[in-house]
Amino acid sequence: MPDTPDALSPRTHPTDDSPATTDARDDPSLSVLPARFRDVPYVYARHPQAVAPGNLAAGANCQLYAYAFLAHHGLRVPPLHSSDLWADDTATVRVVGEPEPLDLLLFDAGPRPDRDPGYAAHIGVHLGPDRVLHLCQEIGRPAIWSYAQFAARPRYARLFGIKRCRPRTEQKQPLP
């Protein structure tokens, strides 16, 4: 991953593939996040199609969390399922090459012939070199993992793709 400095740089993070077993609220790396993003419980049913954009108070799934984090930084993604996000070219573009901070990362277990590309992918946000912010179902809270930590888990073993939000001025049509 590129060595791109960003506002979230002052942190250390394990680079091994050990599971995240500590409570995310005790993870000092999360202290660099805005307070409203530190202690959000994972709730599968709270996805972008089910609740108002950015409403994290009662929990979120990985997509709602990632989209709210991007909105906090002035980027807007329509309330898309992961397969629709992958297909979208209105608000996002596919990235070939290295991710930049605030790019969306789609992880999955590999291709399945019975599913559209991107279907049920896990969504995270690239923060910088070897750091991905995501709302982690495994520990039930936000976490910042290395790419090796994703690769060590069969359900997230493949970085399926990278999407970058278009600046609002370049989006092809108004978003809801």
Backbone as a chain_set.jsonl record, in Angstrom:
{"seq": "MPDTPDALSPRTHPTDDSPATTDARDDPSLSVLPARFRDVPYVYARHPQAVAPGNLAAGANCQLYAYAFLAHHGLRVPPLHSSDLWADDTATVRVVGEPEPLDLLLFDAGPRPDRDPGYAAHIGVHLGPDRVLHLCQEIGRPAIWSYAQFAARPRYARLFGIKRCRPRTEQKQPLP", "coords": {"N": [[0.839, -1.178, 0.0], [0.442, 2.314, -0.594], [2.589, 4.78, 0.844], [1.057, 6.995, 2.181], [0.655, 9.961, 3.822], [-1.763, 10.989, 6.238], [-4.43, 12.572, 8.091], [-4.951, 10.694, 9.991], [-2.678, 9.398, 10.689], [-0.965, 9.227, 13.124], [-0.464, 6.605, 14.745], [-0.073, 3.276, 15.944], [-0.16, -0.045, 14.738], [-0.877, -3.469, 14.857], [0.804, -5.62, 12.614], [0.566, -8.236, 12.165], [-1.273, -11.305, 11.53], [-3.062, -11.846, 13.515], [-6.16, -12.469, 15.238], [-8.541, -9.879, 15.958], [-8.986, -9.367, 19.157], [-9.296, -7.767, 21.32], [-11.339, -5.397, 23.053], [-12.767, -3.021, 21.017], [-13.169, -0.477, 21.945], [-11.096, -0.056, 23.643], [-8.931, 0.139, 22.033], [-6.237, 2.016, 21.224], [-5.792, 3.132, 18.726], [-8.224, 3.849, 17.678], [-8.754, 6.213, 18.907], [-8.048, 8.348, 17.361], [-10.131, 8.789, 15.714], [-13.149, 10.654, 14.949], [-15.376, 11.168, 17.691], [-18.025, 10.091, 17.387], [-17.666, 7.885, 15.803], [-16.339, 5.905, 17.141], [-17.524, 4.003, 18.908], [-19.577, 2.382, 17.797], [-22.058, -0.002, 17.628], [-22.121, -3.17, 15.902], [-24.755, -3.878, 13.814], [-26.521, -5.874, 11.893], [-28.994, -5.463, 10.534], [-29.176, -2.728, 10.237], [-28.685, -1.072, 7.699], [-27.723, 0.861, 4.752], [-30.086, 1.093, 3.22], [-32.09, 0.874, 5.032], [-32.103, 2.766, 7.096], [-31.798, 6.284, 7.942], [-29.302, 8.212, 6.213], [-26.127, 8.28, 7.732], [-27.055, 7.865, 10.322], [-26.031, 6.568, 13.08], [-26.554, 6.013, 15.693], [-28.011, 3.834, 16.864], [-26.531, 1.734, 16.042], [-24.988, -0.009, 13.225], [-24.446, -1.499, 9.969], [-21.587, -2.674, 8.085], [-21.564, -1.165, 5.688], [-23.278, 1.108, 6.089], [-21.846, 2.33, 8.138], [-19.335, 2.862, 6.876], [-20.166, 4.589, 4.794], [-21.198, 6.714, 6.299], [-18.871, 7.57, 7.552], [-17.41, 8.485, 5.354], [-19.144, 10.557, 4.561], [-18.832, 12.274, 6.705], [-16.394, 13.289, 6.053], [-16.982, 14.809, 3.887], [-17.673, 13.428, 1.572], [-19.949, 11.739, -0.542], [-22.01, 8.938, -0.793], [-24.458, 7.144, -2.471], [-27.224, 5.26, -1.027], [-26.314, 2.329, -1.413], [-26.316, -1.212, -2.002], [-23.6, -3.555, -1.652], [-23.021, -4.898, -4.129], [-24.3, -3.214, -5.913], [-22.879, -0.908, -5.39], [-20.401, -1.673, -6.442], [-21.064, -1.796, -9.142], [-21.777, 0.823, -9.645], [-21.297, 3.919, -11.348], [-21.881, 6.489, -11.103], [-21.639, 7.955, -8.664], [-19.253, 6.986, -7.803], [-16.0, 5.727, -8.739], [-14.192, 3.001, -10.18], [-11.092, 1.882, -8.926], [-7.966, 1.248, -10.219], [-5.093, -0.089, -9.193], [-3.255, 1.309, -6.482], [-4.925, 2.019, -3.375], [-6.178, 5.161, -2.096], [-6.289, 7.348, 0.788], [-9.521, 7.28, 2.242], [-10.734, 5.844, 0.213], [-13.106, 3.356, -0.711], [-13.105, -0.036, 0.209], [-13.685, -3.281, -0.925], [-14.202, -6.385, 0.369], [-14.193, -9.936, 0.082], [-14.929, -13.514, 0.028], [-14.121, -14.615, -2.288], [-14.809, -15.306, -5.805], [-18.167, -16.219, -6.73], [-20.248, -18.215, -8.631], [-23.004, -18.014, -8.433], [-23.627, -15.468, -7.675], [-23.786, -11.895, -8.148], [-20.974, -9.824, -9.07], [-19.384, -8.446, -6.282], [-21.505, -8.853, -4.578], [-22.712, -9.058, -1.319], [-20.295, -8.212, -0.278], [-17.839, -7.191, 2.123], [-17.407, -3.981, 3.467], [-14.901, -1.574, 3.811], [-12.897, 1.277, 4.842], [-10.144, 2.763, 3.416], [-7.497, 3.995, 5.24], [-4.85, 4.703, 5.185], [-1.4, 3.755, 4.827], [-1.515, 0.327, 4.982], [-3.8, 0.252, 6.657], [-7.104, -0.202, 7.492], [-10.253, 0.951, 8.116], [-13.133, -0.36, 9.55], [-16.473, -1.468, 10.291], [-16.711, -3.983, 12.365], [-18.048, -7.112, 12.239], [-17.169, -9.388, 13.516], [-16.041, -8.611, 16.017], [-17.912, -6.86, 16.804], [-17.731, -4.093, 16.872], [-16.219, -0.961, 15.719], [-13.094, -1.255, 13.994], [-9.607, -1.079, 13.238], [-7.796, -2.53, 10.88], [-4.998, -4.342, 9.522], [-4.097, -5.205, 6.125], [-3.277, -7.845, 6.096], [-4.637, -8.915, 8.26], [-7.245, -9.005, 7.293], [-6.87, -10.788, 5.131], [-6.288, -13.118, 6.492], [-8.664, -14.175, 7.244], [-11.132, -16.282, 6.06], [-13.652, -15.31, 5.06], [-13.088, -12.711, 4.326], [-10.925, -12.834, 2.686], [-10.187, -11.989, 0.128], [-9.34, -8.997, -1.442], [-11.6, -7.564, -3.145], [-12.203, -5.276, -4.663], [-11.685, -1.728, -5.294], [-13.16, 1.36, -4.66], [-13.611, 4.754, -5.461], [-14.887, 7.778, -4.283], [-16.525, 10.112, -6.305], [-15.856, 13.596, -6.555], [-18.399, 15.821, -5.433], [-19.016, 17.712, -7.388], [-18.402, 16.384, -9.711], [-20.121, 14.279, -9.908], [-22.417, 12.335, -11.712], [-25.2, 12.641, -11.608], [-27.686, 14.189, -9.511], [-27.661, 13.109, -6.121], [-29.813, 11.277, -3.914]], "CA": [[0.0, 0.0, 0.0], [1.262, 3.512, -0.676], [2.906, 5.442, 2.099], [0.405, 8.283, 2.056], [0.309, 10.509, 5.127], [-3.075, 11.599, 6.358], [-4.715, 13.052, 9.433], [-5.109, 9.578, 10.9], [-1.401, 8.703, 10.733], [-0.231, 8.976, 14.362], [-0.939, 5.425, 15.43], [0.607, 2.036, 15.643], [-1.142, -1.097, 14.51], [-0.201, -4.736, 14.609], [0.813, -6.02, 11.208], [0.429, -9.68, 12.048], [-2.606, -11.715, 11.129], [-3.795, -12.31, 14.684], [-7.515, -11.936, 15.311], [-8.789, -8.731, 16.826], [-9.688, -9.927, 20.295], [-9.513, -6.761, 22.339], [-12.508, -4.542, 22.87], [-12.39, -1.91, 20.14], [-13.182, 0.784, 22.697], [-9.805, 0.056, 24.307], [-7.913, 0.237, 21.003], [-5.808, 3.416, 21.151], [-5.827, 3.63, 17.36], [-9.535, 4.437, 17.421], [-8.832, 7.536, 19.521], [-7.854, 9.375, 16.334], [-11.394, 8.959, 14.991], [-14.166, 11.489, 15.602], [-16.02, 10.408, 18.761], [-19.229, 9.362, 16.983], [-17.301, 6.698, 15.036], [-15.518, 5.005, 17.958], [-18.224, 2.995, 19.706], [-20.805, 2.036, 17.08], [-22.233, -1.453, 17.614], [-22.472, -3.794, 14.639], [-26.14, -4.353, 13.737], [-26.694, -6.271, 10.497], [-30.229, -4.926, 9.952], [-29.091, -1.272, 10.056], [-27.921, -0.861, 6.477], [-28.084, 2.142, 4.118], [-31.438, 1.107, 2.679], [-33.039, 0.735, 6.136], [-32.091, 3.91, 8.023], [-31.353, 7.56, 7.374], [-27.844, 8.298, 6.056], [-25.347, 8.81, 8.849], [-27.675, 7.583, 11.611], [-25.27, 5.477, 13.679], [-26.843, 5.966, 17.127], [-28.469, 2.512, 17.289], [-25.69, 0.741, 15.399], [-24.913, 0.026, 11.768], [-23.66, -2.557, 9.352], [-20.324, -2.122, 7.584], [-21.803, -0.171, 4.646], [-23.793, 2.339, 6.69], [-20.731, 2.924, 8.874], [-18.362, 3.407, 5.923], [-20.768, 5.727, 4.091], [-21.278, 7.822, 7.262], [-17.506, 8.068, 7.748], [-17.098, 9.285, 4.174], [-19.961, 11.778, 4.617], [-18.166, 13.14, 7.689], [-15.262, 13.89, 5.349], [-17.47, 15.559, 2.734], [-17.904, 12.565, 0.418], [-21.302, 11.214, -0.482], [-22.288, 7.707, -1.517], [-25.877, 6.804, -2.346], [-27.435, 4.064, -0.182], [-26.193, 1.178, -2.306], [-25.797, -2.511, -1.572], [-22.224, -3.683, -2.139], [-22.971, -5.228, -5.56], [-24.686, -1.986, -6.616], [-21.736, -0.008, -5.254], [-19.389, -2.103, -7.395], [-21.545, -1.459, -10.485], [-22.035, 2.26, -9.741], [-20.317, 4.834, -11.946], [-22.452, 7.821, -10.929], [-21.052, 8.606, -7.494], [-17.946, 6.4, -7.524], [-15.252, 5.152, -9.854], [-13.32, 1.89, -9.81], [-9.678, 2.235, -8.854], [-7.002, 0.231, -10.61], [-3.844, 0.315, -8.562], [-3.221, 1.46, -5.035], [-5.953, 2.886, -2.802], [-5.826, 6.41, -1.412], [-7.144, 7.524, 1.964], [-10.961, 7.439, 2.067], [-11.29, 4.946, -0.789], [-13.866, 2.222, -0.198], [-12.51, -1.328, -0.109], [-14.658, -4.361, -0.889], [-13.572, -7.669, 0.669], [-15.077, -11.1, 0.065], [-14.262, -14.814, 0.122], [-13.772, -15.06, -3.633], [-15.946, -15.302, -6.731], [-19.194, -17.262, -6.654], [-21.025, -18.143, -9.866], [-24.41, -17.735, -8.156], [-23.774, -14.103, -7.173], [-23.226, -10.784, -8.91], [-19.722, -9.318, -8.492], [-19.555, -7.518, -5.177], [-22.635, -9.211, -3.727], [-22.409, -9.366, 0.072], [-18.915, -7.851, 0.076], [-17.614, -6.401, 3.335], [-16.917, -2.665, 3.08], [-14.03, -0.844, 4.728], [-12.369, 2.549, 4.341], [-8.678, 2.833, 3.466], [-7.054, 5.175, 5.992], [-3.459, 4.998, 4.882], [-0.597, 2.544, 4.643], [-1.867, -0.9, 5.686], [-4.812, 0.523, 7.683], [-8.466, -0.207, 6.981], [-11.296, 1.143, 9.119], [-14.388, -1.042, 9.206], [-17.32, -1.894, 11.399], [-16.352, -5.395, 12.37], [-19.04, -8.034, 12.78], [-16.468, -10.357, 14.365], [-15.901, -8.093, 17.38], [-19.1, -6.081, 17.097], [-17.388, -2.674, 17.011], [-15.24, -0.508, 14.725], [-11.723, -1.739, 14.136], [-8.654, -0.709, 12.189], [-7.018, -3.739, 10.624], [-4.054, -4.401, 8.403], [-4.569, -6.055, 5.036], [-3.003, -9.228, 6.487], [-5.708, -9.368, 9.149], [-8.369, -9.387, 6.428], [-6.484, -11.965, 4.35], [-6.243, -14.283, 7.372], [-10.036, -14.632, 7.488], [-11.696, -16.757, 4.789], [-14.765, -14.5, 4.541], [-12.551, -11.435, 3.842], [-9.595, -13.162, 2.172], [-9.87, -11.329, -1.136], [-9.687, -7.599, -1.684], [-12.32, -7.675, -4.407], [-12.095, -4.065, -5.461], [-11.516, -0.421, -4.664], [-14.01, 2.397, -5.242], [-13.302, 6.117, -5.013], [-16.01, 8.704, -4.447], [-16.331, 11.276, -7.161], [-16.233, 14.846, -5.898], [-19.803, 16.132, -5.727], [-19.114, 18.475, -8.634], [-18.206, 15.482, -10.838], [-21.106, 13.204, -9.912], [-23.183, 12.395, -12.943], [-26.57, 13.097, -11.369], [-27.874, 14.479, -8.083], [-27.922, 11.965, -5.265], [-30.943, 11.518, -3.011]], "C": [[0.884, 1.241, 0.0], [1.469, 4.133, 0.69], [2.369, 6.865, 2.039], [0.08, 8.831, 3.428], [-1.11, 11.066, 5.094], [-3.304, 11.976, 7.814], [-4.831, 11.924, 10.443], [-3.808, 8.812, 11.1], [-0.833, 8.386, 12.111], [-0.802, 7.806, 15.155], [-0.015, 4.263, 15.122], [-0.457, 0.97, 15.5], [-0.4, -2.392, 14.27], [-0.28, -5.101, 13.134], [0.721, -7.531, 11.063], [-1.001, -10.022, 11.666], [-3.421, -12.248, 12.298], [-5.191, -11.705, 14.712], [-7.59, -10.73, 16.234], [-9.609, -9.24, 17.995], [-9.919, -8.908, 21.393], [-10.763, -5.968, 22.032], [-12.073, -3.32, 22.088], [-12.362, -0.588, 20.894], [-11.86, 1.008, 23.42], [-8.656, 0.204, 23.318], [-7.484, 1.693, 20.866], [-5.851, 3.983, 19.741], [-7.16, 4.29, 17.042], [-9.661, 5.838, 18.006], [-8.618, 8.653, 18.51], [-9.128, 9.634, 15.538], [-12.286, 9.978, 15.702], [-14.974, 10.621, 16.568], [-17.208, 9.58, 18.288], [-18.928, 8.09, 16.189], [-16.556, 5.65, 15.871], [-16.258, 3.835, 18.577], [-19.561, 2.616, 19.08], [-20.95, 0.51, 17.098], [-22.585, -1.962, 16.217], [-23.892, -4.331, 14.735], [-26.437, -4.609, 12.264], [-27.883, -5.577, 9.83], [-30.188, -3.416, 9.728], [-28.139, -0.979, 8.899], [-28.423, 0.398, 5.777], [-29.498, 2.206, 3.553], [-32.489, 1.118, 3.783], [-33.126, 1.948, 7.046], [-31.587, 5.157, 7.31], [-29.83, 7.581, 7.263], [-27.182, 8.909, 7.292], [-25.91, 8.524, 10.217], [-27.021, 6.345, 12.227], [-25.645, 5.215, 15.135], [-27.228, 4.571, 17.62], [-27.658, 1.393, 16.646], [-25.771, 0.837, 13.889], [-24.307, -1.278, 11.273], [-22.428, -1.891, 8.739], [-20.538, -1.026, 6.544], [-22.272, 1.15, 5.23], [-22.676, 3.078, 7.418], [-19.733, 3.583, 7.922], [-18.915, 4.647, 5.22], [-20.871, 6.938, 5.016], [-19.894, 8.423, 7.497], [-17.09, 8.932, 6.56], [-17.876, 10.597, 4.182], [-19.362, 12.778, 5.608], [-17.002, 13.903, 7.044], [-15.674, 14.557, 4.04], [-17.709, 14.754, 1.476], [-19.265, 11.9, 0.566], [-21.442, 9.986, -1.376], [-23.783, 7.443, -1.383], [-26.042, 5.514, -1.549], [-27.472, 2.78, -0.999], [-25.774, -0.083, -1.563], [-24.399, -2.652, -2.181], [-22.148, -4.032, -3.623], [-23.365, -4.018, -6.402], [-23.572, -0.944, -6.529], [-20.675, -0.371, -6.292], [-19.774, -1.704, -8.821], [-21.679, 0.048, -10.708], [-20.912, 3.001, -10.463], [-20.826, 6.279, -11.867], [-21.751, 8.587, -9.81], [-19.642, 8.123, -7.189], [-17.285, 5.938, -8.814], [-14.417, 3.988, -9.324], [-11.874, 2.363, -9.861], [-8.856, 1.036, -9.284], [-5.674, 0.702, -10.043], [-4.028, 0.453, -7.065], [-4.343, 2.368, -4.531], [-5.349, 4.146, -2.193], [-6.701, 6.513, -0.176], [-8.572, 7.893, 1.557], [-11.526, 6.682, 0.862], [-12.04, 3.825, -0.078], [-13.224, 0.931, -0.69], [-13.577, -2.399, 0.045], [-13.914, -5.679, -0.718], [-14.617, -8.772, 0.562], [-14.242, -12.37, 0.133], [-13.824, -15.343, -1.236], [-15.01, -15.114, -4.505], [-16.884, -16.481, -6.492], [-20.068, -17.141, -7.888], [-22.495, -17.799, -9.647], [-24.661, -16.311, -7.669], [-23.185, -13.085, -8.136], [-21.909, -10.353, -8.281], [-20.014, -8.269, -7.412], [-20.683, -7.857, -4.23], [-22.147, -9.64, -2.352], [-20.956, -9.079, 0.461], [-18.903, -7.047, 1.374], [-16.943, -5.099, 2.916], [-16.059, -2.071, 4.19], [-13.549, 0.429, 4.062], [-10.853, 2.547, 4.512], [-8.28, 4.128, 4.171], [-5.661, 5.625, 5.617], [-2.706, 3.687, 4.799], [-1.006, 1.402, 5.578], [-2.858, -0.687, 6.833], [-6.185, 0.64, 7.023], [-9.423, -0.078, 8.156], [-12.54, 0.403, 8.653], [-15.173, -1.32, 10.472], [-17.312, -3.411, 11.361], [-17.415, -6.266, 13.03], [-18.399, -8.997, 13.776], [-16.331, -9.889, 15.814], [-17.044, -7.164, 17.763], [-18.896, -4.588, 17.222], [-16.466, -2.257, 15.871], [-13.851, -1.062, 15.038], [-10.889, -1.168, 12.998], [-7.725, -1.901, 12.05], [-6.013, -3.501, 9.513], [-4.666, -5.267, 7.306], [-4.335, -7.529, 5.371], [-4.089, -9.766, 7.411], [-6.968, -9.727, 8.363], [-8.048, -10.691, 5.706], [-6.496, -13.242, 5.183], [-7.626, -14.861, 7.656], [-10.672, -15.051, 6.162], [-12.792, -15.854, 4.224], [-14.315, -13.153, 3.978], [-11.235, -11.625, 3.087], [-9.202, -12.407, 0.902], [-10.278, -9.861, -1.081], [-10.281, -7.578, -3.083], [-12.135, -6.44, -5.282], [-11.992, -2.811, -4.617], [-12.408, 0.567, -5.408], [-13.641, 3.744, -4.624], [-14.522, 6.995, -5.263], [-15.619, 9.816, -5.396], [-16.598, 12.514, -6.317], [-17.66, 15.192, -6.308], [-19.969, 16.875, -7.047], [-18.966, 17.601, -9.867], [-19.233, 14.351, -10.881], [-22.077, 13.417, -11.058], [-24.625, 12.855, -12.775], [-26.719, 13.382, -9.888], [-28.193, 13.207, -7.314], [-29.095, 12.3, -4.353], [-30.493, 12.131, -1.71]], "O": [[1.983, 1.206, 0.554], [0.623, 4.02, 1.577], [3.127, 7.82, 1.867], [-0.709, 8.22, 4.148], [-1.588, 11.546, 4.066], [-2.455, 11.721, 8.667], [-4.81, 12.179, 11.647], [-3.822, 7.697, 11.623], [-0.243, 7.316, 12.259], [-1.537, 8.003, 16.123], [0.731, 4.287, 14.144], [-1.536, 1.078, 16.081], [0.601, -2.412, 13.553], [-1.312, -4.909, 12.489], [0.79, -8.05, 9.949], [-1.838, -9.135, 11.5], [-4.365, -13.013, 12.101], [-5.394, -10.574, 14.27], [-6.8, -10.588, 17.167], [-10.799, -9.517, 17.845], [-10.683, -9.177, 22.32], [-11.19, -5.881, 20.881], [-11.107, -2.654, 22.461], [-11.617, 0.321, 20.528], [-11.535, 2.141, 23.774], [-7.511, 0.379, 23.735], [-8.281, 2.527, 20.436], [-5.937, 5.199, 19.573], [-7.216, 5.201, 16.216], [-10.576, 6.578, 17.644], [-8.975, 9.799, 18.78], [-9.195, 10.594, 14.77], [-12.189, 10.146, 16.918], [-15.226, 9.452, 16.278], [-17.381, 8.454, 18.754], [-19.834, 7.298, 15.928], [-16.181, 4.605, 15.34], [-15.67, 2.768, 18.755], [-20.571, 2.541, 19.78], [-20.057, -0.197, 16.632], [-23.259, -1.278, 15.447], [-24.205, -5.133, 15.615], [-26.586, -3.67, 11.482], [-27.782, -5.149, 8.68], [-31.087, -2.873, 9.086], [-26.961, -0.682, 9.094], [-29.45, 0.949, 6.173], [-30.05, 3.298, 3.425], [-33.666, 1.348, 3.504], [-34.145, 2.137, 7.711], [-31.025, 5.085, 6.217], [-29.139, 7.03, 8.12], [-27.632, 9.927, 7.818], [-25.293, 8.908, 11.211], [-27.411, 5.216, 11.931], [-25.113, 4.292, 15.75], [-26.801, 4.17, 18.703], [-28.056, 0.229, 16.7], [-26.516, 1.648, 13.34], [-23.735, -2.054, 12.04], [-22.249, -0.68, 8.862], [-19.781, -0.055, 6.51], [-21.723, 2.202, 4.902], [-22.569, 4.301, 7.328], [-19.332, 4.727, 8.134], [-18.208, 5.644, 5.071], [-20.656, 8.068, 4.578], [-19.756, 9.64, 7.626], [-16.486, 9.989, 6.74], [-17.322, 11.643, 3.844], [-19.386, 13.986, 5.371], [-16.676, 15.019, 7.448], [-14.832, 14.837, 3.186], [-17.927, 15.331, 0.411], [-19.677, 11.545, 1.67], [-21.052, 9.992, -2.543], [-24.32, 7.515, -0.278], [-25.086, 4.751, -1.412], [-28.54, 2.219, -1.243], [-24.982, -0.034, -0.622], [-24.06, -1.938, -3.125], [-21.282, -3.505, -4.322], [-22.823, -3.817, -7.488], [-23.347, -0.188, -7.474], [-20.112, 0.508, -6.944], [-18.915, -1.318, -9.614], [-21.692, 0.499, -11.853], [-19.731, 2.748, -10.224], [-20.262, 7.178, -12.492], [-21.326, 9.728, -9.995], [-18.916, 8.753, -6.42], [-17.941, 5.782, -9.844], [-13.99, 3.989, -8.169], [-11.491, 3.145, -10.731], [-9.035, -0.066, -8.766], [-5.194, 1.781, -10.388], [-4.868, -0.218, -6.465], [-4.676, 3.364, -5.172], [-4.174, 4.185, -1.829], [-7.736, 5.852, -0.088], [-8.793, 8.704, 0.657], [-12.696, 6.866, 0.525], [-11.66, 3.4, 1.013], [-12.848, 0.818, -1.856], [-14.297, -2.419, 1.044], [-13.093, -6.049, -1.557], [-15.782, -8.571, 0.905], [-13.02, -12.322, 0.275], [-13.217, -16.41, -1.319], [-16.131, -14.984, -4.012], [-16.465, -17.573, -6.111], [-20.584, -16.058, -8.166], [-23.165, -17.341, -10.572], [-25.783, -15.977, -7.291], [-22.22, -13.365, -8.847], [-21.735, -10.501, -7.071], [-20.79, -7.336, -7.62], [-20.819, -7.225, -3.182], [-21.266, -10.493, -2.238], [-20.45, -9.649, 1.428], [-19.846, -6.315, 1.675], [-16.017, -5.107, 2.104], [-16.446, -2.069, 5.359], [-13.765, 0.639, 2.869], [-10.344, 2.353, 5.615], [-8.674, 5.218, 3.757], [-5.334, 6.807, 5.724], [-3.317, 2.622, 4.709], [-0.864, 1.496, 6.797], [-2.773, -1.359, 7.86], [-6.401, 1.459, 6.129], [-9.406, -0.895, 9.077], [-12.951, 0.525, 7.499], [-14.621, -1.398, 11.569], [-17.842, -4.032, 10.439], [-17.652, -6.168, 14.234], [-19.023, -9.375, 14.767], [-16.488, -10.686, 16.738], [-17.138, -6.728, 18.91], [-19.81, -3.879, 17.643], [-15.979, -3.111, 15.13], [-13.497, -1.299, 16.193], [-11.409, -0.822, 11.937], [-6.972, -2.24, 12.963], [-6.155, -2.597, 8.689], [-5.643, -5.978, 7.542], [-5.126, -8.38, 4.963], [-4.424, -10.949, 7.349], [-7.682, -10.658, 8.734], [-8.876, -11.601, 5.676], [-6.693, -14.331, 4.644], [-7.737, -15.933, 8.25], [-10.739, -14.245, 5.234], [-12.849, -15.657, 3.011], [-15.062, -12.513, 3.237], [-10.505, -10.656, 2.875], [-8.016, -12.211, 0.635], [-11.408, -9.526, -0.724], [-9.558, -7.574, -4.079], [-11.935, -6.548, -6.492], [-12.185, -2.83, -3.402], [-12.411, 0.605, -6.638], [-13.394, 3.849, -3.423], [-15.116, 6.95, -6.34], [-14.531, 10.385, -5.305], [-17.473, 12.491, -5.451], [-18.076, 14.881, -7.425], [-20.963, 16.682, -7.747], [-19.353, 18.011, -10.961], [-19.211, 13.541, -11.809], [-22.501, 14.539, -11.334], [-25.21, 13.403, -13.709], [-25.946, 12.862, -9.083], [-28.91, 12.335, -7.804], [-29.343, 13.468, -4.053], [-31.318, 12.398, -0.836]]}, "num_chains": 1, "name": "protein.A"}
